[in-house]
Amino acid sequence: MRSEKARPELRWADLSEEQADALDRVLDQKEERSVDEQTGTKELAAKLLETLPARDRLILTCLDLEGRSIAETAKVTGSGEAVVKIRAFRARRKLRKELQKLEKTR
């Protein structure tokens, strides 16, 4: 239980039907998306973000979702700009790995 809490894992079975459909579309790289599909994609992104530590989640949220600059994100987190860049790189890599794990369990 401790290891699962320290490194939460997301499984295909943990996804709602809407989220699983959204993931299928993302993996198949279909361009057209309805409002329901966009909602499923947002929920999937939120679940994937939950697998990251809080600080990494904050950095990616600031940079990618809110569109803040590295300098602004560094002020918010109280870290240096270099640390923000490194953490963002590593967090994105972790998200990619989680997405690949989900794809394998499809």
Backbone as a chain_set.jsonl record, in Angstrom:
{"seq": "MRSEKARPELRWADLSEEQADALDRVLDQKEERSVDEQTGTKELAAKLLETLPARDRLILTCLDLEGRSIAETAKVTGSGEAVVKIRAFRARRKLRKELQKLEKTR", "coords": {"N": [[0.82, -1.192, 0.0], [1.951, 1.211, 0.755], [3.859, 1.643, -1.259], [2.204, 1.947, -3.478], [0.926, 4.278, -2.782], [3.036, 6.06, -2.75], [3.903, 5.944, -5.381], [1.593, 6.35, -7.383], [-0.418, 4.436, -9.593], [-1.937, 4.316, -12.726], [-4.53, 2.562, -14.227], [-6.046, 1.018, -17.089], [-8.528, 0.028, -16.443], [-9.269, 1.725, -14.411], [-10.294, 3.93, -15.583], [-13.093, 5.901, -16.664], [-15.779, 5.153, -18.946], [-16.019, 7.24, -20.778], [-13.519, 8.498, -20.502], [-11.815, 6.437, -21.315], [-12.608, 6.191, -23.989], [-11.802, 8.706, -24.873], [-9.047, 8.482, -24.544], [-8.514, 6.451, -26.374], [-9.087, 7.838, -28.758], [-7.148, 9.851, -28.638], [-4.83, 8.335, -28.756], [-5.188, 7.199, -31.239], [-5.037, 9.436, -32.692], [-7.102, 11.103, -33.753], [-8.606, 13.9, -35.244], [-11.103, 15.299, -34.992], [-13.185, 16.411, -32.395], [-15.789, 16.22, -30.082], [-17.775, 18.063, -27.67], [-18.265, 16.357, -25.514], [-16.189, 14.528, -25.867], [-14.002, 16.182, -25.451], [-14.352, 16.755, -22.771], [-13.941, 14.229, -21.646], [-11.258, 13.927, -22.324], [-10.086, 15.966, -20.821], [-10.635, 15.033, -18.241], [-9.163, 12.696, -18.274], [-6.581, 13.748, -18.533], [-6.413, 15.036, -16.064], [-6.488, 12.815, -14.345], [-4.098, 11.577, -15.078], [-2.293, 13.548, -14.29], [-2.611, 13.353, -11.552], [-0.999, 11.258, -10.885], [1.463, 12.267, -10.521], [3.927, 13.794, -8.304], [3.028, 16.44, -5.988], [4.44, 18.929, -6.338], [5.499, 18.689, -8.936], [3.121, 18.491, -10.349], [2.086, 21.041, -9.888], [3.966, 22.631, -11.228], [3.684, 21.759, -13.938], [1.022, 22.432, -14.326], [1.08, 25.232, -14.064], [2.87, 25.937, -16.169], [1.956, 24.563, -18.57], [-0.893, 24.389, -18.594], [-1.876, 26.834, -17.606], [-0.307, 28.573, -18.97], [1.847, 30.075, -18.071], [5.041, 31.758, -17.772], [8.438, 30.525, -17.473], [9.823, 31.993, -15.576], [7.715, 33.155, -14.073], [6.549, 30.819, -13.064], [8.645, 29.877, -11.529], [8.675, 31.812, -9.497], [6.18, 31.322, -8.292], [6.511, 28.71, -7.328], [8.735, 28.968, -5.768], [11.2, 28.115, -6.508], [14.284, 27.889, -8.414], [14.775, 28.976, -11.841], [16.086, 27.085, -13.433], [15.613, 24.742, -12.01], [12.865, 24.534, -12.298], [12.642, 24.091, -15.06], [13.943, 21.603, -15.306], [12.385, 19.945, -13.615], [9.929, 20.114, -14.949], [10.554, 18.899, -17.392], [11.178, 16.285, -16.531], [8.747, 15.574, -15.326], [6.994, 15.6, -17.499], [8.065, 13.502, -18.922], [7.5, 11.407, -17.152], [4.705, 11.432, -17.323], [4.379, 10.689, -20.0], [5.342, 8.056, -19.866], [3.407, 6.905, -18.18], [1.167, 7.144, -19.828], [1.949, 5.468, -21.907], [1.99, 3.04, -20.515], [-0.74, 2.778, -20.008], [-1.65, 2.497, -22.607], [-0.585, 0.035, -23.299], [-2.094, -1.684, -21.738], [-4.487, -1.657, -22.922]], "CA": [[0.0, 0.0, 0.0], [2.823, 2.385, 0.802], [4.472, 1.877, -2.565], [1.167, 2.469, -4.353], [0.663, 5.664, -2.396], [4.204, 6.852, -3.153], [3.933, 5.974, -6.844], [0.279, 5.912, -7.845], [-0.424, 3.886, -10.937], [-3.23, 4.43, -13.374], [-4.796, 1.414, -15.077], [-7.132, 1.21, -18.041], [-9.771, -0.279, -15.737], [-9.588, 2.846, -13.531], [-10.871, 5.006, -16.387], [-14.506, 5.804, -17.007], [-15.965, 4.841, -20.374], [-15.731, 8.483, -21.495], [-12.069, 8.704, -20.476], [-11.213, 5.395, -22.147], [-12.852, 6.587, -25.374], [-10.935, 9.858, -25.164], [-7.685, 7.972, -24.678], [-8.472, 5.765, -27.669], [-9.015, 8.849, -29.819], [-5.85, 10.513, -28.556], [-3.825, 7.384, -29.231], [-5.394, 7.04, -32.679], [-4.771, 10.781, -33.203], [-8.208, 11.648, -34.535], [-8.646, 15.352, -35.116], [-12.409, 15.817, -34.604], [-13.562, 16.119, -31.01], [-16.998, 16.893, -29.634], [-17.681, 18.591, -26.307], [-18.149, 15.198, -24.616], [-14.844, 13.982, -26.037], [-13.083, 17.112, -24.804], [-14.527, 16.553, -21.332], [-13.246, 12.985, -21.325], [-9.821, 14.183, -22.442], [-9.69, 16.768, -19.65], [-10.666, 14.156, -17.069], [-8.014, 11.802, -18.413], [-5.384, 14.536, -18.207], [-6.419, 15.245, -14.615], [-6.099, 11.545, -13.71], [-2.665, 11.374, -15.317], [-1.578, 14.507, -13.445], [-2.681, 12.87, -10.172], [0.065, 10.278, -10.651], [2.7, 13.012, -10.256], [4.036, 14.481, -7.007], [2.341, 17.744, -5.96], [5.259, 20.005, -6.889], [5.549, 18.495, -10.389], [1.787, 18.828, -10.834], [1.978, 22.496, -9.862], [4.814, 23.178, -12.295], [3.057, 21.509, -15.237], [-0.216, 23.209, -14.386], [1.455, 26.625, -14.337], [3.498, 26.08, -17.483], [1.226, 24.056, -19.726], [-2.33, 24.655, -18.575], [-2.136, 28.258, -17.394], [0.499, 29.318, -19.93], [2.791, 30.988, -17.416], [6.437, 31.635, -18.191], [9.31, 29.812, -16.527], [10.112, 32.93, -14.482], [6.519, 33.235, -13.232], [6.407, 29.535, -12.384], [9.7, 29.829, -10.51], [8.217, 32.641, -8.374], [5.061, 30.641, -7.637], [6.985, 27.515, -6.627], [9.851, 29.295, -4.894], [12.379, 27.412, -7.022], [14.997, 28.581, -9.471], [14.288, 28.695, -13.189], [16.683, 25.83, -13.901], [14.902, 23.655, -11.329], [11.539, 24.444, -12.925], [12.821, 23.453, -16.372], [14.291, 20.191, -15.113], [11.222, 19.244, -13.07], [8.916, 20.034, -16.005], [11.024, 17.875, -18.331], [11.028, 14.964, -15.896], [7.322, 15.31, -15.111], [6.419, 15.253, -18.804], [8.556, 12.159, -19.238], [6.709, 10.488, -16.326], [3.363, 11.364, -17.901], [4.497, 9.888, -21.221], [5.464, 6.653, -19.462], [2.094, 6.481, -17.692], [0.304, 7.013, -20.998], [2.386, 4.26, -22.598], [1.511, 1.908, -19.721], [-2.171, 2.661, -20.271], [-1.827, 2.017, -23.977], [-0.258, -1.401, -23.315], [-3.159, -2.439, -21.081], [-5.708, -1.455, -23.714]], "C": [[0.865, 1.256, 0.0], [3.418, 2.688, -0.557], [3.455, 2.414, -3.555], [0.858, 3.925, -4.051], [1.81, 6.568, -2.848], [4.267, 7.006, -4.664], [2.594, 5.487, -7.374], [0.345, 5.461, -9.304], [-1.834, 3.967, -11.48], [-3.393, 3.244, -14.314], [-5.982, 1.722, -15.973], [-8.475, 0.988, -17.344], [-10.2, 0.854, -14.801], [-10.307, 3.973, -14.266], [-12.363, 4.789, -16.596], [-14.603, 5.503, -18.499], [-15.618, 6.051, -21.238], [-14.223, 8.723, -21.607], [-11.357, 7.684, -21.348], [-11.41, 5.714, -23.621], [-11.96, 7.745, -25.779], [-9.497, 9.404, -25.372], [-7.525, 7.225, -25.997], [-8.312, 6.76, -28.812], [-7.663, 9.554, -29.83], [-4.766, 9.598, -29.123], [-3.955, 7.14, -30.733], [-5.194, 8.354, -33.421], [-5.852, 11.267, -34.163], [-8.316, 13.134, -34.245], [-9.978, 15.871, -34.569], [-12.738, 15.419, -33.176], [-14.806, 16.917, -30.648], [-16.774, 17.399, -28.209], [-17.521, 17.448, -25.313], [-16.75, 14.597, -24.681], [-13.818, 14.87, -25.353], [-13.162, 16.971, -23.293], [-13.796, 15.291, -20.886], [-11.739, 13.157, -21.367], [-9.318, 14.977, -21.247], [-9.644, 15.91, -18.394], [-9.489, 13.187, -17.09], [-6.725, 12.527, -18.055], [-5.289, 14.768, -16.701], [-5.999, 13.97, -13.881], [-4.61, 11.28, -13.895], [-1.845, 12.316, -14.446], [-1.564, 14.054, -11.984], [-1.581, 11.864, -9.864], [1.394, 10.955, -10.326], [2.731, 13.558, -8.835], [3.443, 15.896, -7.108], [3.154, 18.867, -6.608], [5.347, 19.902, -8.417], [4.214, 18.861, -11.024], [1.614, 20.338, -10.925], [2.773, 23.118, -11.009], [4.169, 22.968, -13.66], [1.76, 22.291, -15.402], [0.093, 24.659, -14.737], [1.962, 26.795, -15.765], [2.562, 25.737, -18.632], [-0.257, 24.399, -19.735], [-2.652, 26.133, -18.431], [-1.311, 29.138, -18.327], [1.457, 30.323, -19.308], [4.199, 30.765, -17.942], [7.229, 30.876, -17.131], [9.597, 30.715, -15.323], [8.919, 33.042, -13.527], [6.324, 31.953, -12.425], [7.439, 29.396, -11.271], [9.294, 30.651, -9.282], [7.118, 31.932, -7.58], [5.556, 29.476, -6.787], [8.104, 27.8, -5.641], [11.133, 28.575, -5.279], [13.079, 28.285, -8.047], [14.462, 28.178, -10.836], [14.836, 27.379, -13.721], [15.963, 24.625, -13.285], [13.533, 23.444, -11.962], [11.653, 23.732, -14.271], [13.082, 21.957, -16.23], [13.089, 19.403, -14.613], [10.126, 19.087, -14.129], [9.296, 18.946, -17.013], [10.785, 16.482, -17.765], [9.561, 14.602, -15.689], [6.644, 14.928, -16.423], [6.832, 13.841, -19.215], [7.769, 11.114, -18.434], [5.298, 10.327, -16.89], [3.36, 10.523, -19.174], [4.555, 8.398, -20.89], [4.128, 6.119, -18.963], [1.127, 6.263, -18.858], [0.668, 5.757, -21.788], [1.933, 3.008, -21.849], [0.027, 1.677, -19.971], [-2.422, 2.075, -21.64], [-1.56, 0.516, -24.052], [-1.367, -2.247, -22.704], [-4.477, -2.365, -21.825], [-6.223, -2.728, -24.246]], "O": [[0.55, 2.24, -0.67], [3.48, 3.846, -0.97], [3.794, 3.251, -4.392], [0.565, 4.71, -4.953], [1.586, 7.7, -3.277], [4.637, 8.064, -5.173], [2.473, 4.33, -7.773], [1.065, 6.032, -10.123], [-2.805, 3.712, -10.767], [-2.5, 2.951, -15.109], [-6.814, 2.573, -15.659], [-9.448, 1.687, -17.629], [-11.372, 0.936, -14.435], [-10.866, 4.87, -13.635], [-12.837, 3.658, -16.694], [-13.611, 5.592, -19.222], [-15.002, 5.914, -22.295], [-13.718, 9.099, -22.664], [-10.4, 8.022, -22.044], [-10.494, 5.533, -24.423], [-11.424, 7.77, -26.887], [-8.811, 9.887, -26.273], [-6.499, 7.359, -26.663], [-7.505, 6.555, -29.718], [-7.1, 9.821, -30.892], [-3.897, 10.038, -29.875], [-2.959, 6.903, -31.418], [-5.185, 8.376, -34.652], [-5.557, 11.777, -35.245], [-8.134, 13.562, -33.106], [-9.981, 16.798, -33.758], [-12.596, 14.26, -32.788], [-14.874, 18.125, -30.873], [-15.713, 17.187, -27.622], [-16.732, 17.549, -24.374], [-16.194, 14.202, -23.657], [-12.87, 14.374, -24.745], [-12.142, 17.059, -22.608], [-13.111, 15.293, -19.864], [-11.022, 12.595, -20.538], [-8.244, 14.692, -20.718], [-8.731, 16.038, -17.578], [-8.894, 12.895, -16.053], [-5.874, 11.98, -17.353], [-4.2, 14.704, -16.131], [-5.244, 14.031, -12.911], [-3.939, 10.813, -12.975], [-0.806, 11.92, -13.917], [-0.611, 14.338, -11.258], [-1.263, 11.639, -8.696], [2.342, 10.293, -9.904], [1.681, 13.763, -8.226], [3.373, 16.47, -8.195], [2.6, 19.674, -7.355], [5.277, 20.916, -9.111], [4.17, 19.463, -12.097], [1.071, 20.855, -11.901], [2.291, 24.032, -11.679], [4.11, 23.901, -14.461], [1.444, 22.756, -16.497], [-0.555, 25.246, -15.604], [1.528, 27.698, -16.481], [2.394, 26.528, -19.56], [-0.816, 24.674, -20.797], [-3.587, 26.633, -19.057], [-1.592, 30.33, -18.458], [1.834, 31.307, -19.945], [4.508, 29.707, -18.491], [6.736, 30.622, -16.032], [9.61, 30.249, -14.184], [9.097, 33.026, -12.309], [5.975, 32.0, -11.245], [7.144, 28.863, -10.202], [9.542, 30.234, -8.151], [7.126, 31.942, -6.349], [5.088, 29.273, -5.666], [8.395, 26.976, -4.774], [12.047, 28.443, -4.465], [12.536, 29.296, -8.493], [13.778, 27.163, -10.97], [14.119, 26.636, -14.391], [15.735, 23.618, -13.955], [13.094, 22.308, -12.141], [10.84, 22.861, -14.582], [12.505, 21.146, -16.954], [12.801, 18.319, -15.12], [9.471, 18.047, -14.196], [8.445, 18.164, -17.435], [10.25, 15.609, -18.448], [9.177, 13.445, -15.859], [5.808, 14.025, -16.448], [6.041, 13.089, -19.784], [7.411, 10.063, -18.965], [4.761, 9.22, -16.928], [2.441, 9.735, -19.398], [3.906, 7.581, -21.542], [3.755, 4.992, -19.29], [0.359, 5.301, -18.862], [-0.217, 5.059, -22.282], [1.536, 2.023, -22.471], [-0.419, 0.54, -20.126], [-3.314, 1.244, -21.811], [-2.238, -0.197, -24.793], [-1.564, -3.396, -23.1], [-5.472, -2.95, -21.397], [-7.243, -2.742, -24.935]]}, "num_chains": 1, "name": "protein.A"}
